[in-house]
Amino acid sequence: MKLSSLLRALTRGGMGLAAAVMLPRVASFAAQWALALVAGPAELAALANYMYRGVVVVALVSGGLPPTLTRRARAMTTRAGRALAGGAIAMIASVAFSVTLAHELGSGLGVVAALVTAFFSACSLFAAASKSVLPIWQLQGRLLQVLAAVVFFSPCAAMAAALAGSPAAVAVALGLASAAPAMLLVRPIQIQRAARYALLVVRHSFPYSLASFSTVVVYPLSLSACQPLLGDHRVGQQVLYWSFFAALSQLSQTFAARAVTNALASGGGEADWYARAIRAWLPAGAALSVVGAIIFALFAVPIPWLPFAGAAREAMTLTMLVSGVCPILTDAMCIYFSGPRSRRVLPIGSVVSSACVAGVLLLAPEPLVRHFGVFGPSALVSMARLAFLTDAPVRRYALGTLFLLVSAFGLALALGRGVGV
């Protein structure tokens, strides 16, 4: 391939978006391994504390931030619109930083650890916005500059910090790498304008965040039920398997944001651009589902010429293939393609679905976790949300996807067996 063709693919095609989304995740795995080898597992635990404690405060805003900003893609094609969005995100991030810092200091965490945790909290909010900002930079022809910023922080700075044995520096570098695309929006702007826009963004983000959060909230219950029934080893294998699908879901959402951005740029009424956007996204969703099927095969099917293939087959069920595909399809459809009516009923339907699954996990967990695994309950909630996409342009796609997923789950249950059964 010629260099010009490669650069064109990076700046205009899906390859550049995929690289910008996946590079920080791959570098994060590499930095964690390097830190564990250089400094030991204790420092890796410290890194996990910085990263996962730092995202709690922003959880009910970050999930809805990307679709909210994506629907304002037309405004963000102008310099003033991008500056306003960057100022609003910076305002929300500063609040997240302050609240997290006060909470961590109040809980007895050291000053340095509290500052790093709060900084990662702010970065995680910028990172959530980056999924919707990347297609904007691609339209503006500045994706290569964004990729250069991402590469500088991760893997370069993150790996250097890992080899130096500093979990705090690794957390800072990884946070900046994931936040860089949205941070590049920040420009000088009036604080009053940015604050008003930030309130508007938070208000519109909350329903999406609630719909997204409902799939996550059942996970602790599922994990608590799975460990005594399946054993730590099998649960660990399932968690490793699911980590690949979490990355594929993020990639699917980025392609959905790109499809919405391009549809908005081409003009037309809301029904028109919704239909164009979902049709543009469907090939990417199907391709990522095929990648998910390949990953399932590597975990569950022994392949003689491939080392470690099928090593987790005792921890896998056929339903886990469908559970992995669920977030790839449903997260993008529910978050990016839900219309005005859906945005009113989707949070309620998501909470009801989550409550039903949580009730089963509390009252009779064994059949559910043995046949669906650790993340199956979250996938069931994710799938149930499709029934609440009621707007005409998307409804037929949602019902078709729901029918396919329910049929696939039924077939998997009929042909497969539970874990440890």
PyMOL commands that set and color helices and strands:
alter all, ss='L'
color gray80, all
select helices_A, chain A and resi 3-12+14-39+41-53+59-62+65-70+73-76+79-106+111-139+143-163+167-183+191-216+219-230+232-265+270-300+313-315+319-336+340-363+365-372+376-388+392-415
alter helices_A, ss='H'
color red, helices_A
deselect
rebuild
show_as cartoon
